[in-house]
Amino acid sequence: MKIPALSRISDGCSCLPVRLRVFSKYPNTNKGYSSLKNLIIVLPAALLAFSLFAGCAEDSYLGTYKENQIPTIRLTYGPVEGDTIKYQIHFFWLGYDDDGSIDHYELTLAEGDPFGFDPADTTGPDKWIHTTLTDSIFEVIADSFDTDIEINNRMYSRYTKTHTFFIRAVDDRGGCSEVLHRSFTAWNLAPVVRITNPEPHTYSGPMNLCPIVFFHWEVKDPIDSPWNSQEADSIRYIWGEHPSEITINDLNRSPGDYEDKWSDWIWYHEIGDSGTSTILGDDEILDVGKRYIFAIQAKDEAGAVTSIFTEKENAYYFIAHQPTGPALSIYETYFANFNVMGTATLTKNITVPINFPMNFRWEGDASAYGSSVASYRYGWDIMNLDDPTQWDVSPNPNLKSMPTKRFQVGTHTLYIEAVDFLGYATIAKIKVYIMSNTFDKNLLLVDDYYSSDFRISNFAMPTETQHDVFWSEVCSHAAFFNTNTDIYDVAGHAYVPPSVDIIWRYKNIIWVYSKSELSNIWGSMTLFWGNLPWWYYSDFKYIPNPLPTYMADGGHLWTAGDPKGSGGGLSAAPSTSVYPINIRCEIHRISSGCTDTSGTGSIPYRDYCVTVIDMVTIHIRQDEDLFRKTERDEMSYGVKDRNDPITLQYPELPDRLELWSEVTKPERFYNPLERGFNLVEAYDCEYWLEDQCRLQPQSCIHPLYRMNTRNSRSPLNECTFAFWTTKYAHIRADFPGTVAAPSVHFGVPLWYFDRAQVDSIADVIFEMWGIRNDDP
């Protein structure tokens, strides 16, 4: 159909040179703004054919003149007439010439539909592009606000613009086809901006930010859906007093009313990161105590502009506040972590033994008031904090830890400083007292076994008093043991383990434990994190374990307890683990094979020298035919190892370790006619070492007692349940009365065993440690 507007496109086939118009990065566009009348057409430059001749005059021929037949053209692919599509459009076309060939095509795009576009947009040779291609992708603008729409509980601004595509074919003799056209409406979602620094607070009301604020933001430009996004083209920001000058409601109602307050449009990748950040207050004046607003707006390549403003996302209310300095968090493996802010902070006091390894690290955060940390430094025993030569290091933005530090004597003060980009500082002060009485006592009993005094008539477990009396009597075989001062009851100390200054006063420690639902201090200290992600143990209460360091300093351990359930004994593995487990390779059981050897860093493997752990009552692995049944695996009694050289040095050790007669009476829980003893953790069982390709035990583990099971066909029969560990047996602490000796571990709660036999074992251990009481 011939339409009036088309007759005004041009007079004949214009073959004059044309100009491809370039999209401006900074149009003055927003809700109610003037529309952008520019166009991007994606065509390879080398293939654009720009004619140097005007008009469509017929060619001159020698010979008989024959009238030229005009070519024809059709659109083979493109949007349906009047369709609404996204702002990138792919058109295909094809021309035909019955008496010659197609020389090129002429095409243009105009805003509006065929009845409403501006004729000036298609009039003149510079409005038309010549090409020999038969397809192209066009990027058009969509900068007229249409409506706000909700997608996945979030509001987005939708922009649209109607365009008409015109095309005609020109043959080799200058003949022009009819002009085809196709109208469509392009649409686009406006970019979304999120301020990332300062981090928004969770409570309502304005934030407290300093008079110079470092703002940083991120922009996502959804193309046709929130999950299909790209980077924006440019940004601009606005600020002013609130509410006297600007409010968020004002911006949402009509952001164009504040043209004089908006900054210029800045390319998102502008040099110096000015497209992703700015400092407010360096060139501006923010008065302390006044309320302000800061907002960000972004624009995409199609002209759509952010027009939804949300508090704490792309618009901040804040009060200019004088800061005290970054929040500085101090961490040390064995001491309570703490936070400081400013320079007038209290001194943190800690006490450590001689030569104790201290590993401090820290992290500063100034985002709460809109800044960030520029540098850190630390120094020991500084007399003048203003003298940079007295600090151990120069200021450094990446300095967040220090090398291991040890002291032999005295009192020392550590200073850690964090300074923000505005010059505000926080200084932490930590005073370290070095113990002068390290290893001056013989024996500490750590009671980490939880029970109650509710009498259990069948002796299935001891009462609190029964268990305390038993271990007090065992410890009385050590010289100078005082039940009033040398027992540390974990439950009586709010379920907090003894601190390092308590532990290092004793040459030797007995630590007895149980698996309790109330608390599990021992299990929390030995459970191994390894290579698992942090969220794997997000509900786990981590407690640092200083005992390996204690043994490495020459201290000795005797550990024993109830391994029932996960986290008891030396299990070290997560609650999801199954047994037997090769903790060198299978501590996490994430995949088959020895692919994760992080278990070699666990306390049971590294310090106790255990390679395989097994249990009587635990989750048994289902990927092997283990011939496992509880009634077969239960223990009847223990026998002394007949081959280990350390065990053989002490013939006074009882040959058998039997259950106490009081717990095996007919009416008692562990009556052998009913069941065997099941609170047993076993180590380096030969049947599993052989199954694991003849895996060899470590040289620093020495069997002390092995278990005899109720059924000799049980795989646990003759497995080790008590052993010496000699990893640190050669170390003698440099203090009077100390000796070099192994530590010892029992994978059972010894309260259930024969009293005289346990006393004999205690005498051997205490004699080895040099603290035996010859007159108990």
HELIX and SHEET records of a PDB file:
HELIX    1   1 PRO A    4  ARG A    8  5                                   5    
HELIX    2   2 ALA A   45  LEU A   47  5                                   3    
HELIX    3   3 PRO A  119  ASP A  121  5                                   3    
HELIX    4   4 PRO A  125  LYS A  127  5                                   3    
HELIX    5   5 ILE A  248  ARG A  253  1                                   6    
HELIX    6   6 PRO A  255  TYR A  258  5                                   4    
HELIX    7   7 SER A  367  TYR A  369  5                                   3    
HELIX    8   8 PRO A  388  GLN A  390  5                                   3    
HELIX    9   9 GLU A  464  CYS A  475  1                                  12    
HELIX   10  10 ALA A  491  HIS A  493  5                                   3    
HELIX   11  11 VAL A  500  ILE A  503  1                                   4    
HELIX   12  12 ILE A  521  THR A  526  1                                   6    
HELIX   13  13 TRP A  534  TYR A  537  5                                   4    
HELIX   14  14 LEU A  547  ALA A  552  1                                   6    
HELIX   15  15 SER A  598  GLY A  601  5                                   4    
HELIX   16  16 ILE A  603  ARG A  606  1                                   4    
HELIX   17  17 THR A  630  ASP A  633  1                                   4    
HELIX   18  18 PRO A  645  LEU A  648  1                                   4    
HELIX   19  19 SER A  661  VAL A  663  5                                   3    
HELIX   20  20 GLU A  686  ASP A  691  1                                   6    
HELIX   21  21 LEU A  750  TYR A  752  5                                   3    
HELIX   22  22 ARG A  755  TRP A  769  1                                  15    
SHEET    1   A 4 ILE A  40  VAL A  42  0                                        
SHEET    2   A 4 ASP A 135  GLU A 139 -1                                        
SHEET    3   A 4 GLN A  88  TYR A  96 -1                                        
SHEET    4   A 4 THR A  72  TYR A  77 -1                                        
SHEET    1   B 5 ASP A  83  LYS A  86  0                                        
SHEET    2   B 5 LEU A 180  LEU A 189  1                                        
SHEET    3   B 5 ARG A 154  ASP A 171 -1                                        
SHEET    4   B 5 ILE A 102  GLU A 111 -1                                        
SHEET    5   B 5 ILE A 129  THR A 131 -1                                        
SHEET    1   C 4 ASP A  83  LYS A  86  0                                        
SHEET    2   C 4 LEU A 180  LEU A 189  1                                        
SHEET    3   C 4 ARG A 154  ASP A 171 -1                                        
SHEET    4   C 4 SER A 144  ILE A 151 -1                                        
SHEET    1   D 3 VAL A 192  ASN A 197  0                                        
SHEET    2   D 3 VAL A 213  SER A 225 -1                                        
SHEET    3   D 3 ASN A 228  GLN A 230 -1                                        
SHEET    1   E 3 VAL A 192  ASN A 197  0                                        
SHEET    2   E 3 VAL A 213  SER A 225 -1                                        
SHEET    3   E 3 SER A 277  LEU A 280 -1                                        
SHEET    1   F 5 MET A 207  LEU A 209  0                                        
SHEET    2   F 5 ALA A 315  ALA A 320  1                                        
SHEET    3   F 5 ARG A 291  LYS A 299 -1                                        
SHEET    4   F 5 SER A 234  GLU A 241 -1                                        
SHEET    5   F 5 ILE A 266  TRP A 267 -1                                        
SHEET    1   G 3 PHE A 335  MET A 341  0                                        
SHEET    2   G 3 ALA A 327  GLU A 332 -1                                        
SHEET    3   G 3 PHE A 360  ASP A 365 -1                                        
SHEET    1   H 4 LYS A 348  VAL A 352  0                                        
SHEET    2   H 4 ALA A 425  ILE A 434  1                                        
SHEET    3   H 4 THR A 411  ASP A 420 -1                                        
SHEET    4   H 4 VAL A 373  TRP A 380 -1                                        
SHEET    1   I 9 ILE A 487  ASP A 489  0                                        
SHEET    2   I 9 LYS A 441  ASP A 448  1                                        
SHEET    3   I 9 TYR A 506  TYR A 513  1                                        
SHEET    4   I 9 HIS A 556  GLY A 561  1                                        
SHEET    5   I 9 SER A 743  PHE A 746  1                                        
SHEET    6   I 9 THR A 720  THR A 725 -1                                        
SHEET    7   I 9 ILE A 701  THR A 709 -1                                        
SHEET    8   I 9 MET A 635  LYS A 640 -1                                        
SHEET    9   I 9 ARG A 656  GLU A 658 -1                                        
SHEET    1   J 3 ILE A 581  ASN A 582  0                                        
SHEET    2   J 3 VAL A 612  MET A 615 -1                                        
SHEET    3   J 3 GLU A 681  TYR A 683 -1                                        
END                                                                             
